[in-house]
Amino acid sequence: MELAHEIDFRIYGDDMQLVEIELDPQESVIAEAGSLLMMDDTIQMETIFGDGSKDSKGLMGKLFSAGKRLITGESLFMTVFTNEGSTRKNVSFAAPYPGKIIPLDLKQYNGKIICQKDSFLCAAKGVSVGIELQRKIGAGFFGGEGFIMQKLEGDGLTFVHAGGTIVEKELREGEMIRLDTGCLVAMTASIEYDIQFVGGIKTALFGGEGLFFTTLRGPGKVWIQSLPFSRLASRIFAAAPAVGRKEEGSILGSLGDFFDGD
């Protein structure tokens, strides 16, 4: 695997963050399609199959890399941003919804991080973005969001996005935590991952917390999000019928109808 480009970065904002990446001449960063916020004049962008890593040589290699991304529900394409100028230039990427951007230096985690399939934002060119299938029977049948995950491999910087507040936990050997299946953001490769039934028929039917837990057992490090996008989306969808103007029964609603010609 090729060495990743050594990029510099700065994160702006609190709840709606963006990451600004500074590129030396001929340095590059890869990103998910649609995550670009802005870029300087000498930054050139190119759409590619897969992640552009050295492992994806040749047409078949590129198709295989792109096919792995298709399994995770991501786009077949990624975008490479390269500084073609002679001085340092910046390119910025924005978070897709409220939360935090987490910078991860893969050198500090034995060259591999496993994350939720929709959390990857961007990375230094040379980082490989693949898939990680959870082999446990429970995870396979009931894992939902956590069954097919992404693996980020290499020796460079990568950035993942998570919703709400982020909690980092270092698990000791044999230490276990349980969490909602959507709340896991990322984990080191040494973490043992599984899905377990909540238990107790009353808890399962009336507890309101779902039928299954994600269980994580150390040693290793995990990153947990307080507001998974699936939870945010379900709350917005549930509230949508109640926010229509006609349902409010207010003077404002009547005025709105008047200006709309109703």
ZILIN-V171572 format. One record per residue. RES is the residue in one letter. PHI is phi in radians with two decimals (999 if undefined). PSI is psi in whole degrees, 0 to 359 (999 if undefined). BURIAL is I if it has 16 or more other C-alpha atoms within 10 Angstrom, else O. Layout:
RES/PHI/PSI/BURIAL
RES/PHI/PSI/BURIAL
This chain:
M/999/135/O
E/-1.23/156/O
L/-1.24/138/O
A/-1.33/153/I
H/-1.17/144/I
E/-1.61/96/I
I/-1.73/155/I
D/-1.90/154/O
F/-2.62/165/O
R/-2.58/134/O
I/-1.79/131/I
Y/-1.97/152/O
G/1.62/176/O
D/-2.10/289/O
D/-1.63/335/O
M/-2.13/85/I
Q/-1.55/161/I
L/-2.40/154/I
V/-2.05/127/I
E/-1.79/124/I
I/-1.94/128/I
E/-1.70/124/I
L/-1.96/131/I
D/-1.25/165/I
P/-0.92/131/I
Q/1.25/7/O
E/-1.44/153/I
S/-2.39/157/I
V/-2.35/144/I
I/-1.84/149/I
A/-2.64/158/I
E/-1.15/143/I
A/-1.04/133/I
G/1.63/0/O
S/-1.65/352/I
L/-1.11/137/I
L/-1.83/305/O
M/-2.80/162/O
M/-2.65/153/I
D/-1.28/172/O
D/-1.15/329/O
T/-1.65/6/I
I/-1.38/124/I
Q/-1.90/138/O
M/-1.98/145/I
E/-2.45/131/O
T/-1.53/130/I
I/-2.31/160/O
F/-1.30/143/I
G/1.15/212/I
D/-1.90/359/I
G/1.33/8/I
S/-1.29/165/I
K/-1.11/336/I
D/-1.21/346/O
S/-1.78/42/I
K/-1.29/144/O
G/1.35/166/O
L/-1.10/315/O
M/-1.15/321/O
G/-1.09/318/O
K/-1.17/319/I
L/-1.12/320/I
F/-1.13/317/O
S/-1.08/317/I
A/-1.15/323/I
G/-1.11/323/I
K/-1.09/322/I
R/-1.19/325/I
L/-1.11/324/O
I/-1.08/324/O
T/-1.38/357/I
G/1.53/6/O
E/-1.56/172/I
S/-1.16/153/O
L/-1.16/340/I
F/-1.96/152/I
M/-2.21/166/I
T/-2.06/134/I
V/-1.83/129/I
F/-1.96/120/I
T/-2.13/137/I
N/-1.46/106/I
E/-1.60/3/I
G/-1.54/188/I
S/-1.85/359/O
T/-2.26/168/O
R/-1.14/139/I
K/-2.38/162/I
N/-2.03/148/I
V/-2.38/139/I
S/-2.15/145/I
F/-2.24/140/I
A/-1.86/147/I
A/-1.17/143/I
P/-1.38/342/I
Y/-2.79/168/O
P/-0.98/136/I
G/2.81/210/I
K/-2.28/148/I
I/-1.72/127/I
I/-1.91/115/I
P/-1.42/133/I
L/-2.25/122/I
D/-1.61/109/I
L/-1.09/336/I
K/-1.07/331/O
Q/-1.40/350/O
Y/-2.20/40/I
N/0.98/29/O
G/1.37/12/I
K/-2.69/133/I
I/-2.28/139/I
I/-1.88/131/I
C/-2.41/165/I
Q/-1.04/147/I
K/-1.14/340/I
D/-1.85/11/I
S/-1.66/341/I
F/-1.15/133/I
L/-1.96/303/I
C/-2.84/170/I
A/-2.82/162/I
A/-1.10/142/I
K/-1.08/134/I
G/2.00/340/I
V/-1.33/132/I
S/-1.61/130/I
V/-1.95/108/I
G/-2.20/199/I
I/-2.06/153/I
E/-2.27/111/I
L/-1.58/128/O
Q/-1.38/124/I
R/-1.55/351/O
K/-1.19/143/O
I/-1.06/315/O
G/-1.06/315/I
A/-1.13/323/I
G/-1.14/318/I
F/-1.50/327/O
F/-2.13/359/I
G/-1.17/333/I
G/1.04/247/O
E/-1.07/332/I
G/-1.70/0/I
F/-1.22/307/I
I/-1.80/117/I
M/-2.10/169/I
Q/-1.69/148/I
K/-2.08/134/I
L/-1.94/118/I
E/-2.19/144/I
G/2.54/203/I
D/-2.28/19/I
G/-1.99/185/I
L/-1.41/139/I
T/-2.37/154/I
F/-2.23/127/I
V/-2.06/155/I
H/-2.04/143/I
A/-2.45/159/I
G/-1.65/143/I
G/1.31/219/I
T/-1.62/143/O
I/-1.83/132/I
V/-2.02/127/O
E/-1.81/130/O
K/-2.26/134/O
E/-1.79/114/O
L/-1.64/132/I
R/-1.37/171/O
E/-0.96/121/O
G/1.43/349/O
E/-1.25/137/O
M/-2.24/143/O
I/-2.26/154/O
R/-2.09/141/O
L/-2.61/165/O
D/-1.03/144/I
T/-1.07/335/I
G/-1.59/354/I
C/-1.54/349/I
L/-1.32/129/I
V/-1.73/306/I
A/-2.73/163/I
M/-2.73/157/I
T/-1.34/161/I
A/-1.14/341/I
S/-1.40/351/I
I/-1.31/134/I
E/-1.57/124/I
Y/-2.01/137/I
D/-2.73/166/I
I/-2.01/131/I
Q/-2.21/147/I
F/-1.20/141/O
V/-1.04/322/O
G/1.62/173/O
G/0.94/110/O
I/-1.06/324/O
K/-1.17/318/O
T/-1.11/319/O
A/-1.14/320/O
L/-1.48/325/O
F/-2.10/0/O
G/-1.26/334/O
G/1.33/7/O
E/-1.93/11/O
G/1.55/168/O
L/-1.59/347/I
F/-2.37/151/I
F/-1.99/149/I
T/-1.51/131/I
T/-1.97/133/I
L/-2.16/129/I
R/-2.16/133/I
G/-1.34/175/I
P/-1.55/154/I
G/2.58/184/I
K/-2.09/142/I
V/-2.28/151/I
W/-2.08/128/I
I/-2.14/138/I
Q/-1.88/142/I
S/-1.46/341/I
L/-2.38/84/I
P/-1.07/147/I
F/-1.06/325/I
S/-1.07/322/O
R/-1.22/318/O
L/-1.08/314/O
A/-1.11/321/O
S/-1.17/324/O
R/-1.18/319/O
I/-1.11/316/O
F/-1.11/319/O
A/-1.14/327/O
A/-1.49/344/O
A/-0.96/315/O
P/-1.12/340/O
A/-1.59/356/O
V/-1.82/4/O
G/-1.12/147/O
R/-1.11/322/O
K/-1.21/337/O
E/-1.40/345/O
E/-1.31/336/O
G/1.09/32/O
S/-1.96/168/O
I/-1.08/323/O
L/-1.04/320/O
G/-1.09/319/O
S/-1.15/320/O
L/-1.12/322/O
G/-1.09/319/O
D/-1.08/322/O
F/-1.10/314/O
F/-1.27/336/O
D/-1.42/351/O
G/1.50/13/O
D/-1.42/999/O
